[in-house]
Amino acid sequence: MKNDYLHPVSFHLRNFGQYQKLDLNAATAGNLTLLGPNGVGKTTLANAFYPVLIDGSIATPNFNPALSSDAVNNNSTSPRNTTRDKRTFNSMLLGWGTSQYQVRTGYTYMTLASSKRQVTLGIGAHRQTDGKKSATWWFVLDSKDTNNFTCCDDNGLALSKDDFRDANASFGEELQLYDTWQAYRGAVARDIYGFDSGEVLGKLTNAYRLLASPILTSGSARFAPIPDALRIAQEPIDREGIIEPLAKSQQNLNQTLALQHELENGLNRLKRIKKAQFWGNLNRLSDPDGLLPLHTKLATQRDEAQAAITGALAKINRLAEQLDDYQDLRDQADERLADLQTKLYAQDSLEQRRDYLDTQIKDWRSQLEIYQHQLIEKDADEQAVTNYQLKLTDLIQDAKSLQVQQLNPVLVHLNGLSANHIELTQALAEIDNDKVLSSLGHYLTLKQRQLTNYQHLSAAILQTNADVELVIGMEQDMGTAIDTRLTGRLKANVNADLHADNRHIHEAGAAAMNEKVKQLQAQQQTLLTNATDLKTFLKDSDFLKKLQSLQDQLDKAMHRFHDNQHDQELAQVQLKAAQAQLDKLITEIDPNFDPAVADTQIGVLTDERNDLQLDPTLTEQVDQQKNKIRGLEATINNLIRQRGEAEGNSRITEKNLCTKYARFDKSRRTVDN
């Protein structure tokens, strides 16, 4: 019955890959089987048609097996080129190695047919190794008559896109060309396969890639049951273990049945000969020189050959029965091996489950340990924050106490002393205590200097007054000396002149000194006028000491206050750092993590893991069973060999029997004559 649906009927390459021209016809159902050893290019050839001609994508994934189901899903509808894979559309077209083409135009296409329709799907492309002037075109030919369809010129060179269109212009609307694979896929999905969209066809193509991928038979944990099942199913029917001996056994059985049929025909013929011999030679039995002695001899030889054949057949039948028995034992051993392998596979799954559970238990314990460690760190960080807060509170309280108990009393005392002291009041008028201390220091330094200056002026005045008194005394002493030395009327005038000079000189000196005293007193007055607080320092000699003592107390208090402020700033920094570390830790702690749930999960997983009991002897049992099967195979092969030898002997005996029959026939014909 013909297929009534579109199915592949032929596959074609023109100047593509390693082929100048290749035409392959598919089987009735559309199947195409490629046989050959590894590395000869079966997969490469298959990839020239599937799945590239299905959806038209020439992206790299369509020429390479899927590496994982995730990769397949990600590229399900829009595969892209990658540099990880060796096969690309360019390498498929140009070839590779020393036989690679530098410039090439080629085609790959296949023909699908049903009882009502025939469609040709194909791709044409031009490529250069330098990557320049690349072109790709897709085509769909919906026509039952493709005799005039061509991709090459008379010299076998592939046509360019324009030449291809011109050469096949006779098909008209039956031939459609497309410039993009998306347009081709949409048209094929809609008009050929009957899908709603090209994306659906893309997923189907991707499913083909997944089914053709080795991830189903190796390398992927999620598909591990598939290769195991294939391996379990394959081992009992291994070619050397079952298929080849069974084929040999069947061949020998066919030969035995044929021999048995020939022997049965020979026996029937022998019966007819015996009957003819009896009636035909009855009149010559008593003839001494007749056929009876020869007949008797031939009959004896015939009977011996027949007995030998019967014995050979009995031996063959006996060996066949033994072979059947051992085949049954082999089948039972295969079933036992399959059962052990199934258990071993199940045990492998149990080991994988145990490993998975161990991983889960380790993960839960790790999460629990991390969570508990985070809680410990959180408590430590919270305690650190609390300690820094308490320290900061104590420092603030100490600052208040220092202000109240030390700074304020000193400032109050200073303000009290500043009453009626304009300059001191101005010095203490600063709001900032540091400026008050600095201003007070300048004030005291100034006052001390002014007081020293005033005292120096006072000492100078006293000294000058003493000098005036000394001059006056010298004037008197000089007058006495003049009177003593110049006596008498003759010296009276000289005496008077000297007294006048003496008085004039000393009075002038005293006047000059008095003038200096006035100047010094004027300087003192100016100093007192400019420094109004100086009078207090002059009146109260302890006033300066009081202020200096208060300055010293204020300075010490301010140092303690500054130390306190520095400690507060440090505590603020430490508090901020501790709080930041605490906040960061809080964000790292999973708010949804429940340690009770973790403990429960660890307990449940541990119980499940402990319940997975493994049989450590399964591998040894499988090996023993395989050895048993090999022993049975050796016995079966030995029986097959013995049966073959028996059949060979039977054929020799049969040949001898045929010779005896021929001689007997000749004897019978002689009797008949």
Legacy VTK file of the C-alpha trace (Angstrom):
# vtk DataFile Version 3.0
C-alpha trace
ASCII
DATASET POLYDATA
POINTS 673 float
0.000 0.000 0.000
1.408 3.358 -0.991
2.020 6.041 1.613
-0.746 8.620 1.360
1.296 11.296 3.105
4.341 13.301 2.113
7.460 11.265 2.849
11.040 11.416 1.555
11.679 9.525 -1.677
15.126 10.812 -2.610
18.044 12.921 -1.376
20.425 14.906 -3.587
23.686 16.875 -3.328
25.247 18.961 -6.090
28.786 20.302 -5.488
28.219 20.042 -1.758
30.744 18.846 0.842
32.776 15.882 -0.393
30.365 15.164 -3.246
30.163 16.517 -6.772
26.917 14.660 -7.373
25.036 12.362 -5.027
21.552 10.846 -5.431
20.117 8.574 -2.736
16.737 6.851 -2.945
14.784 6.336 0.259
12.969 3.175 1.270
9.208 2.767 0.772
8.400 4.368 4.103
10.842 7.201 3.492
13.656 5.778 5.607
17.333 6.017 4.658
19.956 3.921 6.436
23.640 4.874 6.305
26.093 2.099 7.237
29.811 2.424 7.792
32.546 2.569 10.432
33.098 5.555 12.667
34.583 8.661 11.080
33.615 7.993 7.448
31.072 10.836 7.355
27.653 9.282 8.021
26.557 12.033 10.422
28.031 14.732 8.186
26.078 13.406 5.215
22.881 13.136 7.249
23.320 16.700 8.473
23.408 17.888 4.879
19.670 17.044 4.759
18.376 16.939 8.336
17.354 19.149 9.959
18.593 21.947 7.691
16.021 21.215 4.960
13.219 20.928 7.520
13.207 24.507 8.781
15.894 26.015 6.539
18.121 27.227 9.369
21.815 27.084 8.483
22.884 28.059 11.993
25.641 26.028 13.590
23.400 23.974 15.973
21.686 22.315 12.976
24.965 20.625 12.029
26.004 19.487 15.500
24.414 17.235 18.117
22.633 18.926 20.972
24.852 19.150 24.042
22.012 19.317 26.548
18.284 19.595 26.642
18.618 23.115 28.016
20.683 24.152 25.023
18.071 22.607 22.752
15.269 24.450 24.449
17.102 27.735 24.299
17.607 27.376 20.553
14.258 25.791 19.842
12.882 28.398 17.438
15.801 30.674 16.572
19.168 28.878 16.537
22.272 31.010 16.236
25.803 30.450 15.018
28.509 29.670 17.561
32.275 29.199 17.365
32.296 26.171 19.664
31.315 23.591 17.044
33.431 22.201 14.243
30.643 21.715 11.722
29.215 24.832 10.108
27.231 25.379 6.943
30.356 26.833 5.322
32.415 23.732 6.140
29.535 21.523 4.980
29.526 23.298 1.599
33.246 23.962 1.063
34.491 20.777 2.696
37.537 20.735 4.980
41.129 19.679 5.151
43.306 19.559 2.065
40.281 19.047 -0.183
38.553 22.250 0.952
37.299 24.512 -1.859
38.241 28.175 -1.871
35.132 29.223 -3.841
32.060 27.072 -4.384
28.383 27.116 -5.256
26.350 24.063 -4.292
22.907 22.653 -3.586
21.296 20.249 -1.144
17.688 19.178 -1.687
15.283 16.330 -1.090
12.064 15.216 -2.743
8.945 14.276 -0.762
5.967 12.587 -2.353
2.547 11.140 -1.609
-0.072 9.581 -3.829
-1.347 13.046 -4.701
1.604 15.401 -4.439
5.360 15.798 -4.903
7.474 18.528 -3.299
11.186 19.346 -3.550
12.783 21.313 -0.671
16.273 22.689 -1.101
18.963 25.244 -0.371
21.465 26.814 -2.750
24.515 28.697 -1.531
27.683 30.421 -2.664
30.655 30.641 -0.259
34.288 31.757 -0.286
36.875 30.985 2.343
37.638 34.698 2.699
34.021 35.272 3.747
33.262 37.642 0.845
30.358 37.473 -1.633
28.396 34.930 0.376
24.842 34.226 -0.736
22.141 31.750 0.293
18.738 31.063 -1.232
15.989 28.602 -0.355
13.481 27.064 -2.771
10.299 24.972 -2.757
9.211 23.161 -5.954
5.630 21.873 -5.703
5.359 19.813 -8.894
4.954 16.124 -9.772
6.978 16.537 -12.942
10.577 17.372 -12.028
12.278 16.012 -15.135
13.267 19.505 -16.234
14.443 20.577 -12.769
18.165 21.385 -12.690
20.770 22.923 -10.378
23.808 22.647 -12.629
24.901 23.570 -16.125
26.036 21.134 -18.814
29.526 21.017 -17.296
28.191 19.995 -13.900
28.868 23.375 -12.273
26.237 24.599 -9.818
24.126 27.532 -10.995
24.027 30.922 -9.318
20.746 32.103 -7.863
19.740 34.116 -10.953
20.812 31.352 -13.343
18.926 28.825 -11.206
15.765 30.936 -11.445
16.147 31.305 -15.213
16.931 27.628 -15.804
13.769 26.578 -13.947
11.506 29.396 -15.130
9.250 26.855 -16.881
7.833 25.789 -13.516
6.310 29.232 -13.026
4.506 29.646 -9.685
5.287 26.048 -8.762
8.863 27.128 -7.917
9.214 29.624 -5.068
12.550 31.180 -4.011
13.190 32.761 -0.610
15.939 35.084 0.566
15.732 34.226 4.291
15.384 30.978 6.171
12.567 32.461 8.268
10.485 33.071 5.137
11.293 29.561 3.901
10.377 28.022 7.265
7.099 29.887 7.425
6.130 28.812 3.900
7.148 25.172 4.463
5.414 25.028 7.854
2.226 26.461 6.424
2.049 24.965 2.908
3.904 21.656 3.267
3.476 20.438 6.828
0.246 22.240 7.709
1.471 23.963 10.889
0.144 27.274 12.137
3.528 28.979 12.235
7.216 28.536 11.577
7.927 28.535 15.327
6.050 25.243 15.710
8.143 23.728 12.915
11.256 25.111 14.617
10.350 23.258 17.806
9.766 20.062 15.830
13.165 20.465 14.177
14.720 21.023 17.561
13.032 17.865 18.857
14.673 15.988 15.981
18.052 17.405 17.041
17.406 16.250 20.587
16.403 12.734 19.471
19.467 12.527 17.210
21.733 13.837 19.955
24.089 11.636 21.986
22.765 13.256 25.166
20.029 10.594 25.043
22.584 7.828 25.164
25.468 9.349 27.111
26.677 12.204 29.216
23.460 13.573 30.691
22.234 12.603 34.141
18.619 13.368 33.356
18.708 10.900 30.415
20.764 8.259 32.237
17.921 5.654 32.256
17.870 5.586 28.427
21.412 4.240 27.808
21.051 1.890 30.772
17.812 0.500 29.395
19.360 0.137 25.933
22.379 -1.583 27.427
20.244 -3.975 29.508
18.119 -4.800 26.469
21.134 -5.229 24.186
23.366 -7.434 26.292
21.067 -10.518 26.284
20.984 -10.445 22.463
24.638 -9.625 21.928
25.767 -10.626 18.456
28.563 -12.950 19.569
26.501 -14.390 22.422
23.143 -15.079 20.803
22.567 -13.689 17.334
25.519 -15.278 15.574
25.182 -18.763 17.194
21.432 -18.644 16.660
21.874 -17.777 12.989
24.385 -20.619 12.620
22.033 -22.973 14.426
19.165 -22.010 12.151
21.355 -22.542 9.098
22.354 -25.992 10.318
18.754 -26.816 11.122
17.685 -25.857 7.616
20.403 -28.064 6.174
19.338 -30.929 8.438
15.710 -30.599 7.403
16.729 -30.572 3.752
18.851 -33.675 4.306
16.014 -35.344 6.135
13.696 -34.572 3.223
16.189 -36.054 0.758
16.556 -39.161 2.928
12.791 -39.592 3.072
12.656 -39.343 -0.716
15.469 -41.884 -0.934
13.640 -44.318 1.343
10.474 -44.021 -0.732
12.483 -44.620 -3.877
14.164 -47.582 -2.218
10.776 -49.116 -1.498
9.832 -48.781 -5.127
13.153 -50.317 -6.221
12.747 -53.227 -3.818
9.290 -53.938 -5.194
10.489 -53.749 -8.790
13.535 -55.857 -7.960
11.426 -58.537 -6.349
9.040 -58.982 -9.253
11.522 -58.253 -12.010
14.238 -60.623 -10.878
12.175 -63.297 -9.219
12.962 -65.715 -12.108
16.743 -65.166 -11.693
17.101 -65.529 -7.926
18.392 -69.077 -8.153
20.871 -68.374 -10.942
24.390 -68.786 -9.525
25.689 -66.242 -11.934
22.550 -64.113 -11.638
21.811 -60.972 -9.790
20.919 -62.464 -6.425
24.422 -62.438 -5.000
25.001 -58.938 -6.322
21.585 -57.876 -5.138
22.194 -59.360 -1.735
25.524 -57.542 -1.494
24.037 -54.285 -2.656
21.099 -54.685 -0.295
23.466 -55.320 2.579
25.487 -52.210 1.690
22.263 -50.282 1.308
20.984 -51.408 4.691
24.300 -50.521 6.298
24.196 -47.046 4.738
20.567 -46.617 5.769
21.411 -47.711 9.311
24.284 -45.236 9.345
21.971 -42.480 8.152
19.388 -43.437 10.750
22.090 -43.361 13.441
23.322 -40.020 12.150
19.790 -38.634 12.212
19.297 -39.960 15.739
22.537 -38.300 16.842
21.544 -35.081 15.104
18.145 -35.171 16.802
19.780 -35.925 20.152
22.208 -33.046 19.711
19.326 -30.810 18.630
17.428 -31.747 21.804
20.512 -31.030 23.913
20.995 -27.777 22.064
17.373 -26.830 22.767
17.869 -27.676 26.439
21.005 -25.569 26.658
19.308 -22.777 24.734
16.566 -22.864 27.368
19.222 -22.747 30.079
20.845 -19.870 28.227
17.498 -18.062 28.016
16.984 -18.584 31.742
20.519 -17.355 32.402
19.843 -14.309 30.224
16.647 -13.618 32.169
18.549 -13.986 35.422
21.308 -11.678 34.118
18.728 -9.150 32.953
17.104 -9.311 36.400
20.466 -8.822 38.120
21.374 -5.986 35.767
18.004 -4.381 36.426
18.664 -4.632 40.154
22.182 -3.318 39.608
20.814 -0.400 37.621
18.222 0.186 40.325
21.032 0.028 42.881
22.986 2.553 40.803
19.901 4.741 40.988
19.821 4.155 44.748
23.473 5.161 44.988
22.710 8.267 42.967
19.754 8.922 45.282
21.968 8.440 48.320
24.544 10.801 46.860
21.765 13.289 46.169
20.432 12.908 49.718
23.971 13.290 51.122
24.297 16.491 49.112
20.931 17.741 50.369
21.790 16.877 53.990
25.162 18.601 53.630
23.467 21.633 52.108
20.868 21.862 54.892
23.561 21.448 57.551
25.684 24.089 55.868
22.718 26.474 55.761
21.952 25.739 59.419
25.580 26.279 60.454
25.739 29.511 58.489
22.466 30.670 60.040
23.613 29.799 63.585
26.973 31.476 62.975
25.142 34.552 61.665
22.989 34.620 64.800
26.116 34.460 66.981
27.679 37.275 64.979
24.417 39.201 65.200
24.365 38.883 69.005
28.002 39.976 69.158
27.344 42.928 66.831
24.233 43.938 68.791
26.238 43.755 72.033
28.976 45.876 70.450
26.390 48.442 69.327
24.916 48.464 72.843
28.368 48.859 74.430
29.251 51.760 72.148
25.877 53.373 72.840
26.460 53.016 76.607
29.981 54.355 76.231
28.703 57.304 74.219
25.986 57.934 76.813
28.576 57.872 79.617
30.822 60.268 77.703
27.920 62.650 77.118
27.058 62.473 80.808
30.718 63.051 81.728
30.745 66.064 79.417
27.654 67.438 81.140
29.201 66.827 84.549
32.440 68.467 83.444
30.477 71.433 82.164
28.448 71.763 85.344
31.045 70.907 87.956
34.226 72.410 86.477
33.704 74.675 83.498
30.637 76.536 84.678
32.034 77.344 88.207
35.252 78.705 86.697
33.338 80.770 84.132
30.950 82.024 86.816
33.888 83.007 89.019
35.572 84.757 86.120
32.371 86.569 85.220
32.040 87.586 88.842
35.567 89.017 88.839
34.845 90.814 85.575
32.342 93.114 87.268
33.485 96.745 86.839
36.350 95.481 84.715
35.621 96.460 81.155
38.597 94.787 79.576
38.049 91.505 81.435
34.371 91.602 80.543
35.278 92.027 76.887
37.756 89.139 77.100
35.063 86.889 78.613
32.409 87.996 76.117
33.172 85.079 73.704
30.544 82.321 73.466
32.952 79.516 72.637
34.869 78.349 75.695
38.014 77.755 73.662
37.916 81.366 72.516
37.210 82.464 76.101
40.309 80.570 77.236
42.389 82.042 74.422
41.058 85.562 75.015
41.669 85.228 78.745
45.241 84.159 78.082
45.830 87.196 75.849
44.194 89.407 78.486
46.409 88.121 81.305
49.529 88.331 79.155
48.647 91.919 78.276
47.863 92.851 81.851
51.009 91.265 83.108
53.030 93.225 80.565
51.142 96.438 81.411
51.630 95.852 85.121
55.334 95.307 84.557
55.535 98.501 82.514
53.675 100.459 85.215
55.949 99.080 87.892
58.992 99.947 85.818
57.661 103.500 85.446
57.075 103.741 89.227
60.578 102.546 89.920
61.957 105.115 87.485
59.958 107.902 89.191
61.224 106.854 92.604
64.748 106.703 91.336
64.449 110.138 89.685
62.999 111.671 92.911
65.898 110.188 94.807
68.246 111.725 92.294
66.564 115.132 92.768
67.072 114.934 96.516
70.669 113.928 95.886
71.198 116.980 93.654
69.684 119.211 96.298
71.978 117.717 98.881
74.932 118.163 96.579
73.976 121.817 96.148
74.088 122.305 99.925
77.313 120.392 100.256
78.860 122.397 97.440
77.727 125.700 99.120
79.348 124.590 102.357
82.509 123.725 100.502
82.543 127.098 98.739
82.095 128.914 102.037
84.846 126.901 103.573
87.343 127.492 100.833
86.504 131.081 99.923
86.507 133.171 103.080
87.346 136.842 103.592
86.268 140.015 101.906
88.598 139.517 99.004
86.921 136.324 98.033
83.386 137.428 98.806
82.525 138.161 95.198
83.945 134.896 94.022
82.105 133.183 96.799
78.848 134.772 95.760
79.391 133.883 92.137
80.216 130.310 92.949
77.116 130.028 95.158
75.079 131.460 92.299
76.606 129.009 89.852
76.178 126.172 92.318
72.515 126.978 92.842
71.889 127.548 89.147
73.528 124.255 88.135
71.833 122.098 90.724
68.459 123.740 90.371
68.642 123.202 86.593
69.498 119.537 87.138
66.730 119.124 89.683
64.292 120.805 87.295
65.299 118.461 84.489
64.800 115.467 86.707
61.455 116.761 87.909
60.463 117.166 84.262
61.420 113.564 83.651
59.334 112.514 86.645
56.382 114.338 85.173
56.892 112.530 81.879
57.023 109.193 83.631
53.943 110.063 85.637
52.228 111.082 82.388
53.087 107.686 80.898
51.623 105.993 83.958
48.499 108.025 83.659
48.209 107.194 79.966
48.672 103.522 80.799
45.967 103.704 83.470
43.689 105.553 81.100
44.110 102.984 78.297
44.063 99.949 80.605
41.163 100.588 82.924
41.495 97.174 84.627
45.121 97.916 85.564
44.119 99.879 88.665
42.627 96.711 90.151
45.842 94.808 89.525
47.748 97.685 91.207
45.431 97.814 94.179
45.041 94.034 94.593
48.315 92.222 94.146
46.492 88.829 94.353
44.047 89.692 91.532
46.478 88.520 88.861
47.150 85.302 90.738
43.442 84.657 91.084
42.916 85.128 87.375
45.937 82.960 86.543
44.624 80.249 88.854
41.207 80.410 87.205
42.902 80.351 83.799
44.793 77.222 84.805
41.589 75.588 86.072
39.778 76.542 82.864
42.637 75.220 80.737
42.652 71.859 82.543
38.882 71.627 82.366
38.939 72.419 78.643
41.596 69.748 78.071
39.405 67.225 79.855
36.426 68.484 77.852
38.327 68.131 74.549
39.459 64.645 75.513
35.822 63.833 76.225
34.736 65.267 72.856
37.429 63.225 71.068
36.296 60.110 72.879
32.697 60.900 71.880
33.684 61.264 68.221
35.608 58.000 68.363
32.664 56.294 70.034
30.364 57.712 67.345
32.618 56.278 64.610
32.815 52.934 66.380
29.048 52.919 66.918
28.412 53.763 63.264
30.792 51.017 62.078
29.254 48.462 64.438
25.741 49.462 63.362
26.722 49.223 59.674
28.194 45.773 60.243
25.036 44.741 62.077
22.799 46.099 59.300
24.862 44.288 56.656
24.652 41.041 58.598
20.882 41.424 59.016
20.498 41.802 55.230
22.559 38.625 54.744
20.435 36.579 57.137
17.613 34.793 55.318
14.440 35.985 57.071
12.552 32.952 55.787
15.055 30.411 57.099
13.625 28.347 59.936
16.173 26.279 61.890
13.392 23.991 63.100
12.469 23.257 59.498
16.150 22.645 58.707
16.455 20.185 61.599
13.305 18.429 60.423
14.546 18.245 56.841
17.910 16.876 57.975
16.131 14.222 60.021
13.769 13.249 57.211
16.543 13.123 54.617
18.793 11.143 56.965
16.045 8.593 57.616
15.362 8.272 53.888
19.050 7.876 53.195
19.428 5.182 55.862
16.437 3.314 54.413
18.211 2.938 51.042
19.814 -0.471 51.533
22.398 -1.572 48.957
23.528 -5.099 48.027
27.321 -4.972 47.668
27.373 -8.442 46.029
25.273 -7.469 42.991
28.264 -6.646 40.793
29.888 -9.952 41.713
26.617 -11.790 40.990
26.402 -10.119 37.567
29.980 -11.161 36.779
29.265 -14.727 37.927
26.133 -14.858 35.792
28.050 -13.558 32.780
30.662 -16.278 33.359
27.860 -18.833 33.560
26.434 -17.539 30.274
29.859 -17.745 28.660
30.081 -21.385 29.838
26.656 -22.099 28.372
27.685 -20.409 25.155
30.783 -22.602 24.992
28.657 -25.707 25.523
26.123 -24.548 22.915
28.899 -23.842 20.434
30.370 -27.291 21.134
26.972 -28.914 20.527
26.593 -26.901 17.330
30.033 -28.110 16.254
29.157 -31.745 17.078
25.893 -31.444 15.233
27.712 -29.967 12.266
30.133 -32.876 12.292
27.224 -35.329 12.530
25.477 -33.587 9.671
28.711 -33.728 7.648
29.039 -37.455 8.304
25.385 -37.865 7.435
25.919 -36.111 4.119
28.883 -38.386 3.340
26.819 -41.427 4.217
23.970 -40.039 2.135
26.341 -39.643 -0.780
27.467 -43.238 -0.355
23.838 -44.300 -0.141
23.105 -42.464 -3.367
26.007 -44.337 -4.951
24.585 -47.602 -3.700
21.183 -46.599 -5.070
22.742 -45.862 -8.430
24.457 -49.225 -8.530
21.275 -50.915 -7.355
19.282 -49.134 -10.072
21.812 -50.281 -12.620
21.477 -53.814 -11.291
17.693 -53.545 -11.417
17.761 -52.271 -14.985
19.966 -55.194 -15.875
17.415 -57.528 -14.268
14.636 -55.784 -16.125
16.477 -56.194 -19.389
LINES 1 674
673 0 1 2 3 4 5 6 7 8 9 10 11 12 13 14 15 16 17 18 19 20 21 22 23 24 25 26 27 28 29 30 31 32 33 34 35 36 37 38 39 40 41 42 43 44 45 46 47 48 49 50 51 52 53 54 55 56 57 58 59 60 61 62 63 64 65 66 67 68 69 70 71 72 73 74 75 76 77 78 79 80 81 82 83 84 85 86 87 88 89 90 91 92 93 94 95 96 97 98 99 100 101 102 103 104 105 106 107 108 109 110 111 112 113 114 115 116 117 118 119 120 121 122 123 124 125 126 127 128 129 130 131 132 133 134 135 136 137 138 139 140 141 142 143 144 145 146 147 148 149 150 151 152 153 154 155 156 157 158 159 160 161 162 163 164 165 166 167 168 169 170 171 172 173 174 175 176 177 178 179 180 181 182 183 184 185 186 187 188 189 190 191 192 193 194 195 196 197 198 199 200 201 202 203 204 205 206 207 208 209 210 211 212 213 214 215 216 217 218 219 220 221 222 223 224 225 226 227 228 229 230 231 232 233 234 235 236 237 238 239 240 241 242 243 244 245 246 247 248 249 250 251 252 253 254 255 256 257 258 259 260 261 262 263 264 265 266 267 268 269 270 271 272 273 274 275 276 277 278 279 280 281 282 283 284 285 286 287 288 289 290 291 292 293 294 295 296 297 298 299 300 301 302 303 304 305 306 307 308 309 310 311 312 313 314 315 316 317 318 319 320 321 322 323 324 325 326 327 328 329 330 331 332 333 334 335 336 337 338 339 340 341 342 343 344 345 346 347 348 349 350 351 352 353 354 355 356 357 358 359 360 361 362 363 364 365 366 367 368 369 370 371 372 373 374 375 376 377 378 379 380 381 382 383 384 385 386 387 388 389 390 391 392 393 394 395 396 397 398 399 400 401 402 403 404 405 406 407 408 409 410 411 412 413 414 415 416 417 418 419 420 421 422 423 424 425 426 427 428 429 430 431 432 433 434 435 436 437 438 439 440 441 442 443 444 445 446 447 448 449 450 451 452 453 454 455 456 457 458 459 460 461 462 463 464 465 466 467 468 469 470 471 472 473 474 475 476 477 478 479 480 481 482 483 484 485 486 487 488 489 490 491 492 493 494 495 496 497 498 499 500 501 502 503 504 505 506 507 508 509 510 511 512 513 514 515 516 517 518 519 520 521 522 523 524 525 526 527 528 529 530 531 532 533 534 535 536 537 538 539 540 541 542 543 544 545 546 547 548 549 550 551 552 553 554 555 556 557 558 559 560 561 562 563 564 565 566 567 568 569 570 571 572 573 574 575 576 577 578 579 580 581 582 583 584 585 586 587 588 589 590 591 592 593 594 595 596 597 598 599 600 601 602 603 604 605 606 607 608 609 610 611 612 613 614 615 616 617 618 619 620 621 622 623 624 625 626 627 628 629 630 631 632 633 634 635 636 637 638 639 640 641 642 643 644 645 646 647 648 649 650 651 652 653 654 655 656 657 658 659 660 661 662 663 664 665 666 667 668 669 670 671 672
